Amino acid sequence: MIKKFKRRFSISAPRLAVRPHVPWYVRWAIVLPFVLVFGFLVWWAYDAGMALAGFHRGEAEQEITLLRERVLELEAKAADQANQIAVHERQAQIQQAAADEVLEQVNALHDENLRLREDLSFFQSLPLTAGRDAELSIHSLKLEPASLPGEYHCQMLLVQGVQRRGRVFQGDLQILVNGDQGGQKVVLQFPEPNSAEVAAQRLNFKYYQRVERIFRLPEGVHIDSVEIRVFEKGMQEPKVTQTVLLS
């Protein structure tokens, strides 16, 4: 205890230093300029090193800006070209649709021209045909398979005889199909009795009428013959019949 007391309060005791108190903001005011100078020197050294290595920040930023402007310009051109392509595609589709429609019209006119030629040839030879004095006759009867399986296209020309010329013929056309289904004989009638197609397919003409009918057979039916019957309105017996053999 005595030694500690002498060491602290004797001549050999440690010196006591008294310094003035410095506020923290004064210390920062003194240190901050050195920090800023040091940071500037570090940045300058980094930029100088990049420049010595061949990299210039200003030029790089300028090139990046130019590249971005170029990308935006190319994107705008690409969008414009895409719009132009879409417009051209729509125009091409419209032109193709118009060309297809014109082709269909040309084909329809061609078929109509062939029918008119057949009609003209028929009427030119009409005075020389046998049975021209009949009240009603069937001419140019054709029966051909249609586009779908089991469908048949039937077309004919109905002509009134000289003695009925000028009088309106009204009636119905009936198609009877005699065939075989699974080894059994079947008879099918088109249109079916009491169906809406009967009224829709009524005959009404003064001199002649071209008739076209499409009928479809049930699956498994094979045609032996087709009989065409024409009934005058109010009559139970057919006015004229004609049979086509297919077997």
C-alpha positions in Angstrom: 0.0 0.0 0.0 2.8 2.4 0.9 4.6 1.6 -2.3 1.5 2.3 -4.4 0.9 5.6 -2.6 4.5 6.7 -3.2 4.4 5.6 -6.8 1.2 7.7 -7.4 1.9 10.8 -5.4 5.7 11.0 -5.2 8.1 12.6 -7.6 8.3 9.4 -9.6 4.5 9.4 -10.2 3.3 9.6 -13.9 2.9 13.0 -15.4 -0.6 14.4 -15.7 -1.3 16.0 -19.1 -4.2 18.5 -19.6 -5.5 19.0 -23.1 -8.3 21.2 -24.4 -11.5 19.5 -25.5 -12.1 19.5 -29.3 -15.7 19.0 -30.5 -16.5 16.1 -33.0 -17.5 18.4 -35.8 -14.2 20.2 -35.6 -12.4 16.9 -35.9 -14.5 16.0 -39.0 -13.9 19.4 -40.5 -10.2 18.7 -40.3 -10.4 15.1 -41.5 -12.9 15.5 -44.3 -10.7 17.4 -46.7 -8.0 14.8 -46.4 -10.6 12.1 -47.1 -11.9 13.9 -50.2 -8.4 14.5 -51.5 -7.5 10.9 -51.0 -10.7 9.8 -52.8 -10.0 12.1 -55.7 -6.4 10.7 -55.9 -7.8 7.2 -56.0 -10.4 8.0 -58.7 -7.8 9.9 -60.7 -5.4 6.9 -60.4 -8.1 4.5 -61.5 -9.2 6.7 -64.5 -5.5 7.2 -65.5 -4.9 3.5 -65.3 -8.0 2.8 -67.5 -6.8 5.4 -69.9 -3.3 3.9 -70.1 -5.0 0.5 -70.8 -6.9 2.0 -73.7 -10.3 2.6 -72.1 -11.7 6.1 -72.2 -14.8 6.6 -70.1 -16.2 9.5 -72.0 -15.8 7.8 -75.3 -17.3 4.6 -74.0 -20.4 6.5 -72.6 -20.7 8.3 -76.0 -20.5 5.0 -77.9 -23.1 3.4 -75.5 -25.4 6.4 -76.1 -25.0 6.0 -79.9 -25.6 2.3 -79.7 -28.8 2.8 -77.7 -30.0 5.3 -80.2 -29.1 2.9 -83.0 -31.0 0.1 -81.3 -34.1 2.3 -80.9 -33.9 3.3 -84.5 -33.6 -0.3 -85.7 -36.5 -1.4 -83.5 -38.6 1.3 -85.0 -37.7 0.2 -88.5 -38.3 -3.4 -87.6 -41.8 -2.5 -86.3 -42.5 -0.5 -89.4 -41.4 -3.3 -91.7 -43.5 -5.8 -89.7 -46.5 -3.6 -90.2 -45.8 -3.3 -93.9 -45.4 -7.1 -94.1 -48.7 -7.6 -92.4 -50.4 -5.1 -94.8 -48.9 -6.9 -97.8 -50.0 -10.3 -96.4 -53.5 -9.1 -96.0 -53.5 -7.6 -99.5 -52.2 -11.0 -100.8 -54.9 -12.8 -99.0 -57.6 -10.5 -100.3 -56.2 -10.9 -103.8 -56.0 -14.7 -103.5 -59.6 -14.7 -102.2 -60.7 -12.5 -105.1 -58.8 -14.8 -107.6 -60.5 -17.9 -106.1 -63.9 -16.2 -106.3 -63.2 -15.3 -110.0 -62.1 -18.8 -110.7 -65.2 -20.2 -109.2 -67.3 -17.8 -111.2 -65.4 -18.8 -114.4 -66.0 -22.5 -113.6 -69.7 -21.8 -112.9 -70.0 -19.9 -116.2 -68.2 -22.7 -118.0 -70.6 -25.2 -116.6 -73.5 -23.0 -117.4 -72.2 -22.5 -120.9 -72.0 -26.3 -121.4 -75.6 -26.7 -120.2 -76.8 -24.0 -122.5 -75.0 -25.6 -125.4 -76.7 -28.9 -124.5 -80.0 -27.2 -124.3 -79.4 -25.4 -127.6 -78.4 -28.7 -129.3 -81.4 -30.4 -127.9 -83.9 -27.7 -129.0 -82.3 -27.6 -132.4 -82.9 -31.3 -132.9 -86.3 -31.2 -131.1 -88.5 -31.3 -134.3 -86.6 -34.4 -135.4 -86.9 -36.4 -132.1 -89.4 -39.2 -131.7 -92.2 -38.7 -129.3 -92.1 -34.9 -129.7 -95.9 -34.9 -129.5 -95.9 -36.3 -126.0 -97.3 -34.0 -123.3 -94.1 -34.3 -121.2 -90.8 -35.9 -121.8 -87.4 -36.4 -120.0 -84.2 -35.7 -121.8 -80.5 -35.6 -121.1 -80.9 -37.7 -118.0 -77.6 -38.2 -116.1 -76.8 -40.0 -112.9 -73.3 -39.6 -111.5 -71.6 -40.1 -108.1 -71.3 -36.8 -106.1 -68.3 -35.6 -104.0 -69.3 -37.4 -100.8 -69.4 -41.2 -100.4 -72.9 -42.5 -101.0 -74.1 -39.3 -102.7 -75.4 -39.2 -106.3 -76.1 -36.3 -108.6 -79.0 -36.6 -110.9 -79.8 -34.0 -113.6 -82.3 -34.0 -116.5 -84.3 -31.7 -118.8 -88.1 -31.8 -118.6 -89.8 -30.6 -121.8 -93.5 -30.1 -122.5 -94.8 -31.3 -125.8 -96.1 -29.1 -128.6 -99.7 -29.6 -127.6 -99.1 -28.3 -124.1 -96.8 -25.4 -125.0 -97.9 -22.2 -123.3 -99.5 -24.1 -120.4 -97.9 -24.1 -117.0 -96.9 -27.5 -115.7 -97.0 -28.0 -111.9 -96.1 -31.1 -110.1 -93.4 -33.2 -108.3 -90.4 -35.3 -109.2 -89.8 -38.5 -107.4 -86.6 -40.7 -107.5 -86.9 -44.4 -106.7 -83.7 -46.3 -106.1 -83.8 -50.0 -106.4 -80.8 -51.6 -104.7 -79.3 -54.2 -102.5 -78.4 -53.9 -98.8 -76.9 -56.9 -97.1 -78.3 -59.3 -99.6 -81.8 -57.9 -99.4 -83.6 -55.9 -102.0 -84.5 -52.4 -100.9 -86.5 -49.5 -102.5 -85.7 -46.0 -101.4 -87.7 -42.9 -102.3 -86.2 -39.4 -102.6 -87.4 -37.0 -101.4 -89.0 -38.9 -98.5 -92.8 -38.7 -98.4 -94.2 -35.9 -96.2 -90.8 -34.2 -95.9 -90.0 -30.5 -96.2 -88.0 -31.3 -99.4 -91.2 -32.2 -101.3 -92.5 -28.7 -101.2 -89.1 -27.2 -101.8 -88.5 -29.3 -105.0 -91.8 -28.7 -106.7 -91.8 -28.4 -110.5 -93.2 -25.3 -112.1 -92.4 -24.4 -115.7 -94.1 -23.4 -119.0 -91.8 -24.8 -121.7 -88.9 -26.6 -120.1 -87.1 -26.9 -116.8 -83.6 -28.2 -116.0 -83.8 -30.3 -112.8 -80.9 -31.2 -110.6 -81.2 -33.4 -107.5 -78.7 -34.8 -105.0 -79.6 -37.8 -102.9 -77.6 -39.8 -100.4 -77.9 -43.6 -99.8 -77.6 -45.3 -96.5 -74.3 -47.1 -95.8 -74.1 -50.5 -97.5 -76.7 -49.9 -100.2 -75.7 -50.8 -103.8 -77.8 -49.4 -106.7 -79.3 -51.6 -109.3 -81.5 -49.1 -111.0 -82.9 -45.6 -110.6 -86.4 -44.7 -111.8 -87.5 -41.1 -112.4 -91.1 -40.3 -111.9 -92.8 -37.0 -112.7 -96.3 -36.4 -111.2 -98.6 -33.6 -112.3 -100.3 -31.8 -109.5 -103.4 -33.6 -108.3 -102.6 -36.8 -110.1 -101.8 -40.2 -108.5 -100.2 -41.8 -111.5 -96.9 -40.5 -112.9 -97.1 -38.4 -116.1 -93.8 -39.8 -117.3 -91.2 -42.3 -116.1 -87.7 -43.2 -117.1 -85.3 -45.8 -115.7 -81.5 -45.8 -115.5 -79.8 -49.2 -115.0 -76.5 -49.2 -113.1 -75.9 -52.9 -112.3 
